[in-house]
Amino acid sequence: MSVSEENNTEEVKEVEEFREHEAAEREIEAVDKAADAGIVHLIGESEVVAGKGASIGKRVVIDYAYNFLKRNLRQSTNKVFDIPRERMLKVGMIYEL
């Protein structure tokens, strides 16, 4: 790898870190803004998706069957906690298998 390629990869990493930091700052501002408006309930969610190199069978099982079962067998957080929609902020993660 040449010196210019190393500099380019370092610059790309710095730009990605900067973008991630900006995204985190925007999310923090959104939570602070919602908290200033009144009581806010943070609800954690997770999503499972098939990875980019996954086979067709794995994609069908994970993307369709698992998510179908998850939606239909779990009770909605709105129903469980009876939280008004304007007071709820959903945060989550995406798991790639």
SELUM-868041 format. One record per residue (C-alpha): residue in three letters; z, y, x. Coordinates in Angstrom, 3 decimals. Layout:
SELUM-868041
{lovo "ALA", {Z, Y, X}}
...
***
This chain:
SELUM-868041
{lovo "MET", {0.000, 0.000, 0.000}}
{lovo "SER", {-0.957, 3.370, 1.443}}
{lovo "VAL", {1.278, 6.416, 1.650}}
{lovo "SER", {-0.604, 8.216, -1.132}}
{lovo "GLU", {-0.222, 5.207, -3.467}}
{lovo "GLU", {3.530, 5.108, -2.770}}
{lovo "ASN", {3.797, 8.820, -3.545}}
{lovo "ASN", {1.863, 8.307, -6.785}}
{lovo "THR", {4.115, 5.440, -7.907}}
{lovo "GLU", {7.216, 7.489, -7.083}}
{lovo "GLU", {5.839, 10.431, -9.061}}
{lovo "VAL", {5.067, 8.153, -12.015}}
{lovo "LYS", {8.617, 6.776, -11.926}}
{lovo "GLU", {10.043, 10.303, -11.810}}
{lovo "VAL", {7.898, 11.372, -14.773}}
{lovo "GLU", {8.970, 8.292, -16.777}}
{lovo "GLU", {12.645, 8.955, -16.010}}
{lovo "PHE", {12.200, 12.587, -17.030}}
{lovo "ARG", {10.583, 11.563, -20.326}}
{lovo "GLU", {13.370, 9.050, -21.029}}
{lovo "HIS", {15.948, 11.745, -20.300}}
{lovo "GLU", {14.186, 14.178, -22.656}}
{lovo "ALA", {14.057, 11.521, -25.389}}
{lovo "ALA", {17.763, 10.840, -24.983}}
{lovo "GLU", {18.500, 14.566, -25.179}}
{lovo "ARG", {16.490, 14.863, -28.419}}
{lovo "GLU", {18.382, 11.932, -29.909}}
{lovo "ILE", {21.729, 13.453, -28.942}}
{lovo "GLU", {20.675, 16.757, -30.497}}
{lovo "ALA", {19.698, 14.952, -33.727}}
{lovo "VAL", {23.110, 13.265, -33.920}}
{lovo "ASP", {24.906, 16.567, -33.194}}
{lovo "LYS", {22.832, 18.368, -35.835}}
{lovo "ALA", {23.599, 15.681, -38.393}}
{lovo "ALA", {27.296, 15.761, -37.507}}
{lovo "ASP", {27.366, 19.553, -37.972}}
{lovo "ALA", {25.911, 19.076, -41.456}}
{lovo "GLY", {28.838, 16.853, -42.488}}
{lovo "ILE", {30.083, 13.318, -42.189}}
{lovo "VAL", {27.491, 11.027, -40.629}}
{lovo "HIS", {27.487, 7.241, -40.590}}
{lovo "LEU", {25.670, 5.621, -37.681}}
{lovo "ILE", {24.226, 2.261, -38.659}}
{lovo "GLY", {23.054, -0.088, -35.904}}
{lovo "GLU", {19.858, -2.066, -36.408}}
{lovo "SER", {17.897, -4.444, -34.275}}
{lovo "GLU", {14.320, -5.589, -34.484}}
{lovo "VAL", {12.853, -8.733, -32.951}}
{lovo "VAL", {9.165, -8.839, -32.004}}
{lovo "ALA", {6.982, -11.276, -30.094}}
{lovo "GLY", {6.102, -10.305, -26.541}}
{lovo "LYS", {2.636, -9.228, -25.444}}
{lovo "GLY", {1.738, -12.594, -23.929}}
{lovo "ALA", {3.156, -14.718, -26.750}}
{lovo "SER", {1.145, -17.497, -28.333}}
{lovo "ILE", {-0.131, -17.304, -31.914}}
{lovo "GLY", {2.530, -19.752, -33.142}}
{lovo "LYS", {5.331, -17.750, -31.557}}
{lovo "ARG", {3.939, -14.522, -33.018}}
{lovo "VAL", {3.806, -15.997, -36.524}}
{lovo "VAL", {7.319, -17.405, -36.312}}
{lovo "ILE", {8.906, -14.273, -34.852}}
{lovo "ASP", {6.870, -11.442, -36.364}}
{lovo "TYR", {6.501, -12.828, -39.853}}
{lovo "ALA", {8.873, -15.696, -40.644}}
{lovo "TYR", {11.978, -14.335, -38.880}}
{lovo "ASN", {11.509, -10.799, -40.188}}
{lovo "PHE", {10.798, -12.094, -43.714}}
{lovo "LEU", {14.028, -14.114, -43.692}}
{lovo "LYS", {15.976, -11.219, -42.208}}
{lovo "ARG", {14.793, -8.805, -44.914}}
{lovo "ASN", {15.365, -11.200, -47.796}}
{lovo "LEU", {18.589, -12.951, -46.829}}
{lovo "ARG", {20.647, -9.989, -45.667}}
{lovo "GLN", {22.060, -7.408, -47.992}}
{lovo "SER", {21.002, -3.815, -47.370}}
{lovo "THR", {23.504, -1.601, -45.514}}
{lovo "ASN", {23.159, 0.968, -48.297}}
{lovo "LYS", {24.413, -1.569, -50.828}}
{lovo "VAL", {27.189, -2.931, -48.612}}
{lovo "PHE", {28.737, 0.374, -47.617}}
{lovo "ASP", {27.497, 2.544, -50.509}}
{lovo "ILE", {26.549, 5.322, -48.066}}
{lovo "PRO", {24.479, 8.237, -49.377}}
{lovo "ARG", {21.059, 8.261, -47.716}}
{lovo "GLU", {21.393, 11.847, -46.451}}
{lovo "ARG", {24.626, 10.941, -44.596}}
{lovo "MET", {23.234, 7.876, -42.825}}
{lovo "LEU", {21.602, 7.786, -39.397}}
{lovo "LYS", {20.103, 4.492, -38.252}}
{lovo "VAL", {19.986, 3.663, -34.554}}
{lovo "GLY", {18.718, 0.469, -33.016}}
{lovo "MET", {17.084, -1.655, -30.404}}
{lovo "ILE", {13.904, -3.662, -30.236}}
{lovo "TYR", {14.152, -7.128, -28.702}}
{lovo "GLU", {10.887, -8.473, -27.330}}
{lovo "LEU", {10.772, -12.261, -26.994}}
***
